Amino acid sequence: MIGKLDCYGLSDIGQVRKANEDQFLISDLVKSLLIHHTSLSHEDHTRLFGNSQGQLLLVADGMGGHAAGKQASTIAVQSLTRYVLNTMPWFFRLNESLESDRKEELVSALEECQRSIEVAAEGSAANRGMGTTLTMAYVIWPRLYIVHVGDSRCYLFRQARLEQITTDHTVAQQYVEHGALTPEQARESRWSHVLWNCVGGGSSSLKPEVYKATLEVGDTLLLCTDGLSGPVSDQRISALLQEDRGAQETCRRLVSLANEGGGKDNITVVVARFRESNHEVAQAEEQATLEIEPSDLEPSDEDAVPATKMEPAAKASA
């Protein structure tokens, strides 16, 4: 990409739960070459690495009891990692003719997670019914692909506007879509924690949704479990993302907001900021100016420009 990626993830047990059943992953897709023997100056068994060919970001929220929930989210992340490394082709160049292939591969990755969890559940009575949400972002700049199951979320923050890309796979959200509940009523409904679609969960039915969008320098991606989106409103999330802070500090503040809101669930967040390449230098110079002459600086308001509406790709069903 033209610019710099500032990315960080954080998971917290919260204030109530006795165990953390969430998982997250941030990774680069990189080509490598292992030299066995050569006449060049390289030593034998040297491994050479190419540039990053894309990034994978994901969050998973396990369910089914402390041990089973954690195992389910762990199995999902490990299965997806193996699939990406050993089975899924990497799309190094953007090609519109390959769009359908990308979507099918992302769905296949979640189907592999489903099979792995089903095998683990069959092997132990304590694991029956275990499952997990899974929301993954695959970035091949400037294209963004999201594959999603459950009620974890992916947001895009662009030019002062927060857009929820994914749809919650809860019964409450279905009621909203059919006009039986308002979004505000759904947040407080007992159906807001009941999933109709997840990886595992004792059901062989898996219906992943795949979305795509085009990223811009200056965008911020947020992936999170419902431990954040439950107690913290979109307005508060948006206000925090608008602050010009690094991904690590942003994650810490988001987790703090969720804990201040009661921390009733595990809290997991992944923040990716797509920066201008000279952003860190400009930020350091601005901070130095603030420290030297704070009284001479006046805050200025900039007009917010609405973000481009996210358009989901054709929703894929397993």
N, C-alpha and C positions, 0 to 999 in steps of 0.2 A: 504494500500500500504506500501511497505518497503521504508520509507523515509518521506518526509514532503511536503504537498501541500501549496504553497504560491499563493493565488488567490485574485484578486481585479478587480473591474469594475468601469468605469467612463463614464458619459454622459455629453456632452457639447452642448450648443445651436449653437455654431459656430459664424461667423461674419456677417451673412446676414439674416438668418431666424428670424422671430419674435416669434416663438414658437418651443419647442423641441418635436418632434413627435416620438423619439426613446424610447425604453425601454430595460432594461437588467435584468437578474436574475442570481444569484449565490446561490446555495442551496445544503445542505447535505440531503441525504435520511437516516433517522434514525428510528430504531424501538423504540417504547416506550410502557410502561406498567403503567396503572393507578390503584393504589391500592385503593380499596373502603373500605376494612376492613380486618385486619390481626392480628394474635397473635404475629407477629414478632415485632421488635423494631421500625419499620417504623410507622409514623403517618398516619392516614386515609387521603385519597386523595393525597398521595404522588405519583408523577410521576417519574418513573425510565426510564433512557434512555440507549440504547445499543450503540455500536460503529457505526460509519458511514458505511452505506451499499452502498455508491456510491454518486456521485455528478451530479447535473444538472447545466449546464451553457448555457445561451442563450442570443441572441440579436434580436431585432425586430425593423424594420424601417417602421413606418406608413406612409400612403399616402392617399390623398383625401381631402386636405385642413387642416388648422391648427387644428381645433377641431376634425374633422372626422379622420384624420390621427393619432392623439394621442389616440383617443378612440379605433381605430382599433388595434393598437399595444398593448394597455392596455387590451382589451378584449382577445387578443390572449394569452398574458402571463397569465392572470387570468384563462382562460379556460384550458390551458395546466397544470397549477398548480393543479386545481381541478381534472383533469383527472389522473394525476400522483398520487395524494393522495387517490382518491376514486375508481378508476377503473383499472388503469394499474398495473399488477403484477410486483413486484420488483424482479429482478433476482440476488439473493444474491450470487450464485455460478456460475462459468463459466461452461457451458455445451453445447458442440457443437450441440447436438440434439435440443437445444432450439433457435438456431440462427434465424431460420425463424420466430419463435414466437416473438422474440425481434423486428425484423424489422417490422412485422405487427403491433405490439403495438405502435411503434413510428409513423408509418403512421397514425394509428387510432387517436393518440393524435392530429395530425395536422388536421385531418378531423373534430374532435370535435371543434377545433378553427375555422375552416371554417364555420361550422353550426352556431356557436355563432355570428360570424360577419355577416352572412347572415340575421339572425333574427334582429340584431340591425340596419342593413341597411334598411330592409323593414319597420321598425317602424318610420323612419324619412326621409323626402325627402332630407335633408341636408347631410344625411349619405350615400346616394346611391353612389355606386362605391368605397366606402372606402375599403382599404385593407392594407396589411402589408407583409413585408418579415419576415421570421423567420428561424433562424439558431440555432440549439440546439445541445449541446454535452452532452451525457450521459456517464459518466465514471464509470465503475465497474472494478477496477484495476486488470490486466493491460489492459483490453479491453476498447476501445473507440468506441462509436457509434455516428454518426452524422446524423441528419435528417434536411433537408434543402429545403427551397423554397425561390426564389427571388435572389437578388444580394448582400445580406450581405455575409460575408465570414468566413470560418474557415481555419486557417493556422496551420501547425505544423512546429516548428523550432527544428531541431535536428542536433547537431554536425556541427554548422556553415552553415547549409543549410535550407532555407525556402521553404516549400512545401505548395501550395494552395490545400487543400483537396476538397473543394466544387467547383462547376462550376456555374458561373453567369448565371441566367436565363433571359438574356437580348436578344433582337433582334440582337444587335451588336455581341454578342458571337456566336449566330447561324450563322451569316455571316462569322465569323472566322472559325468555324467548317466546313463550306462549301467552304472555300478558297476564299471568296469574299472580305474579309478584313484581314489585318495583325493584330496581337495583338496591335501594336502601333497605327494603324489607328482606331481600335475599341475604344481605350481610348478617342479619340478626336471626335468620331462619335456622331451625334445627337441620334443615336439608342442605345447608351450606357446606357441611362436612361429609356429606354422603356422595361418594363417587359412583358414576355409572360407567366409567371407563378408566382403567388403569392397567399397568403391566402386572400380570399375575392376578392376585385377588380371588383365586378360586374359579375364575371364569376363563374359558378358552377364547372368548370374544375380545379382540383387540382392534381398536379403531383409531390409529394415529392420524393426526392432522399435520399437514405440511404447509408452511407459509414461506414466501420469499419476498425480499425487499432489496432495494439498492441503498447501500450506506453512503454517507457523506462524511468528509472530515469535519469534526466538531460534534458528531453524534455520540451518544452514550447508550450502551446496552445494559440492562439490568435483568438478570435471571434471579428468581427467588422462590422459596417455598412459601406456603401460606402462613408460616410463622411470622413473616413480615407483612404480607398483604392483608392478613386478617386484622391485626390491631392497628396498623398504620394506614391511613387513608392515602389515596392517590395524590391528593393535594399536598400532603406533607412530604411524600416521596419526591414529588416534582420540585418542591421548594428546596429540598436538600440537594438534589441532583443539579439544580441550577447554580449552587455554590461552586466556585472554581477551585475544587479540591482534588487531590489525587485519588486514584481508585482505592487505595488502602484505607485512607482516612474516611472516604465516603462509605466503605463497607462497615467500618467501626461505628460510624454515626447511625447508619441504618439499623444495625443490630441494637444499639443503645435505645433508639426510638421504640423498637419492638419490645424490649425489656421494660421500658418505662410504661408501655401500654399493657403490662401484665405478664408478658413472656409466657403465655399459657402453652406454647408449643415450641418445638425446636425451630431455630431461626437460621436460615442459610441464604447467603447472597453472593452473587458474582457480578462485579461491575467491570465493564470494558469501556474505556474512553478512547475514542479515535481522535488523536490530537494533531494539531499542526506540528511539523517537525521542529519549529523554533519556539514551541509553547513554553517549555521549561525555562529557557533563557529569559523570555519575556516575563514569565511569572516571578522569577527570582529578582529581576530588575525592578518590577513593580513592588515587591515586598520590601526591597532595600529602600525604595523611595518612601514607602509608608513609614518605615522605621526612622527615617531621617527627618522628614517634614510632614508629619501627619496632619497638622493644622492647615496646611496649604492645599490639601486635596479635598475637592467637593465630590460627593457621589453624583453620578449621572444615571438617568433612566434611559434605557434603550427600548425602542418599540419591538415588541415580540412578534416574530414572524411565524405563523402557524406551520406546523410540520405537514409533510405530505401524508395523506391518509394511507395506512397500511392496507394492502389488498391481499387477502389470503390466496394462496395458490389453490388449484383444485384439490379439495380435501380427499386425502387418500385413505382407503380402508384396507385393513389387512384381510 
